[in-house]
Amino acid sequence: MSAPVPRLTLTLPELAEALHVDRRTVYRLIATGELPVPVIRVGRSPRVRVADLEAHLEQLAEAAREAGSSRRRSA
């Protein structure tokens, strides 16, 4: 039996569900550049690559770690 194929893209409503925010929030974050991930159109459906989302979330986590460690050093 073959392994399930991992999802490569998420629709914007699926992205909203994954981030636990409202769908309108996802559209606003993308439009304002606060969620800087490329949007790919598959037909008329806008989608975000899972790899791009994971990379952005890792950058946010790294920035939070650096901010936390710099606060500890200066205290």
C-alpha positions in Angstrom: 0.0 0.0 0.0 1.4 3.4 -0.9 1.8 6.3 1.6 -0.6 9.2 1.3 0.7 12.1 -0.8 1.4 15.2 1.3 -0.5 18.4 0.6 1.6 20.8 -1.5 -0.9 23.7 -1.4 -3.6 25.1 0.8 -6.6 27.2 -0.3 -7.0 30.5 1.6 -9.9 29.1 3.7 -7.7 26.1 4.5 -4.8 28.4 5.4 -7.2 30.4 7.7 -8.2 27.2 9.4 -4.6 26.1 9.8 -3.7 29.4 11.4 -6.9 29.5 13.5 -7.9 32.9 12.1 -10.9 34.1 10.1 -10.7 33.8 6.3 -11.0 37.6 6.0 -7.9 38.0 8.2 -5.9 35.8 5.8 -7.0 37.9 2.8 -6.1 41.1 4.7 -2.7 39.7 5.9 -1.8 38.7 2.3 -3.0 42.0 0.8 -1.0 44.2 3.3 2.1 42.0 3.1 2.0 40.9 6.7 1.8 37.3 5.5 4.5 37.5 2.8 3.9 34.2 1.0 3.3 33.9 -2.8 -0.2 33.2 -3.8 -0.6 30.8 -6.7 -3.7 30.5 -8.8 -4.9 27.1 -9.7 -7.7 27.9 -12.1 -9.6 30.5 -10.2 -8.6 29.2 -6.8 -5.9 31.1 -5.0 -3.5 28.8 -3.1 -0.4 29.0 -0.9 2.4 26.5 -1.0 2.8 24.7 2.3 6.6 25.0 1.9 6.3 28.8 1.7 4.1 28.9 4.7 6.4 26.7 6.7 9.4 28.8 5.7 7.7 32.0 6.8 6.6 30.5 10.2 10.2 29.3 10.8 11.4 32.9 10.1 8.9 34.2 12.6 10.0 31.6 15.2 13.7 32.4 14.7 13.0 36.1 15.1 11.1 35.4 18.3 14.0 33.3 19.6 16.5 36.0 18.8 14.4 38.7 20.4 14.0 36.5 23.5 17.7 35.8 23.8 18.7 39.5 23.2 16.3 40.5 26.0 17.9 38.0 28.4 21.4 39.3 27.6 20.5 42.9 28.1 18.8 42.3 31.4 
